[in-house]
Amino acid sequence: MSPSKSTKAANAAAEALRTDQAAFTKHLNELTTMFKEIESKLKPTIEKLDSKEIDTSKGLSFLEVKYHILLEYITNLSFVMYRKLNGETIKDHPAVVSLIEQRTMLEKMKPVEQKLKYQIDKLVRAAVIGQQDGEAQMAAEGADPLAFKPNPKNLVEDNAGNDEGDGQDEDQEEDGKQSTGLYRAPKMAPVHFEEDSSAVAKRLKYQARLQARAAKSRVMKDLVSEFDDRPEEMSLNNDGVHFGMGMDEKQLERERYEEENFTRTMLSKKELNRLRKGALPRFENEFENLNDFAQIAPLQDDLETNEQRRKNVLARRNERKQAAISRDSDDEDEDSGPRGRKRSHGDGGELFDGLISDPSKKRKGRTAFDRSKRNISRKGKGRK
C-alpha cells in the first residue's frame, strides 16, 4: 500500500472516531441525566420499602416478574457496552444470548399486560388515592382475581327480623357503606361503550335488506347486462334471460365447492328429480315474469272510464240544452198563432255542441224576459 493511501485511511478512521466519540459523549450525558432523575424518584420509594411502610406482599406477581426481567436486561446491556468500550469482543458471549431471551420475553408480555391494564390501573389508583385502612383493603381485594367471582350470599334474600335488619342498617351507616343486595357483574377488562339506538339499527338493517334484494332482482340484472361492457355469458339453459337463475346459482356453487375440496356432495331426491326434468322447470318459470306490467292494465281502465264518463256528461248536457231549445220554439210558435212565425227546430243545434260555436248566430228573444216583454206589447196593441 502506498503512503498516500495509508494516510487517507488513517485520516478517515480518525474522522469517524471523532464523530462516534461526539455522539457517544452526548448519549452518556443523556444517560447520566436520566439516571439522576430516576434516582431522585426511586429514593423515597426505597426508603418506604426499607421501613416497611409499603406492603408488597399483595401486589401483582406479573409486574414483579416484568421488573426483574427488565432489570436483568439493563444489567446485561450495560455489561455489553462495557466490553465494547474496552475493545473486547462480544461474539458468542452469554450476555448477548441473555439479552435476546429477555427481549423476547418482554415482547411476549405486552399482550398479557394489555389484558391486565384495567386491574393494574385500579390498583395504582387505590394506592395513590386510598391511604386509609379500609380503602387499602378494598384495593387489595380488587387486585385479587378471586374477588371478581360472584358472591352467592348476594343472591339469597335476607329474611331475618326487622330488629336485626335495623341493626345491620345502622352498622352500615356507621361504616359509610350501603349495600343494595344486588348482584353486579365483575369488570375484568375495559370495554368501549357504543351507544346505538334500536331505531337506527333497524333502519340500517332494513336498508341493507333492500339493497341486497335490489342487487338480486331481475330488473337490476337486466340493466347490468344491458349497460355493462363485459361479455355476457350465454348457455343453452337461457341464463341470459334469467330463467331458472336460483337453481343455476345453487348448481354453480355446488360445482365450485366440489372443485375446491375434491369431493362429491350428496343430492336429495327432490334435487335429483329437478335435475332429471332438465328444462321443464325453466319453461314453467318463464310465465312467472308475465305480471311485471300487471299494474298498467288498471291504469288503462281508469283512463278509459274517465274518458267515457266525460263523454256521457257532455251528451246529457247537450240533450238537456236541445230539449230546452225545443220547448222555447214550441212556446214561440203558439204565441205567434196565425202570423205564421215559426222557427226551425234545427237552429238550436248550432247553439251548443259542448260549447257555443258562434255566439253571433244566437237569436234574440230566447229568454223569459224577452217573451214577457213581447206579450205585454201585444196586449197593449190589442187594447188600441
Residue pairs with C-beta under 8 A, 6 or more apart in sequence:
45 54
48 54
49 56
58 140
58 143
58 144
59 123
59 143
60 116
60 119
60 120
60 123
60 143
62 109
62 112
62 113
62 116
63 120
65 109
66 106
66 109
66 113
69 102
69 105
69 106
69 109
70 106
72 98
72 102
73 99
73 102
73 103
73 106
76 95
76 98
76 99
76 102
77 99
79 95
80 90
80 93
80 95
80 96
80 99
83 89
83 90
83 93
83 95
84 90
90 96
113 120
115 189
117 189
117 190
118 187
118 188
118 189
118 190
119 142
119 143
119 145
119 188
122 139
122 142
122 143
123 139
123 142
123 143
126 135
126 136
126 138
126 139
126 142
126 143
127 139
129 135
130 136
130 138
130 139
134 175
141 147
148 186
148 187
148 188
149 186
150 183
150 186
151 183
154 181
154 182
154 183
155 183
157 181
158 165
158 181
172 178
172 179
214 220
218 242
218 245
218 289
221 242
221 245
222 242
225 232
225 240
232 240
233 239
233 240
234 240
237 243
237 244
237 248
237 279
237 282
238 244
238 282
239 245
239 248
243 282
243 285
243 286
244 281
244 282
244 285
247 274
247 281
254 265
257 265
258 264
258 265
267 275
274 281
314 354
317 352
317 354
318 352
318 353
318 354
321 348
321 351
321 352
322 348
322 349
322 352
325 345
325 348
325 351
326 345
326 348
328 366
329 343
329 344
329 345
329 348
331 371
332 341
332 343
332 365
332 371
333 341
333 342
333 343
335 371
335 374
335 375
336 342
343 363
347 361
347 363
350 357
350 358
350 361
351 361
351 362
356 362
364 370
365 371
365 374
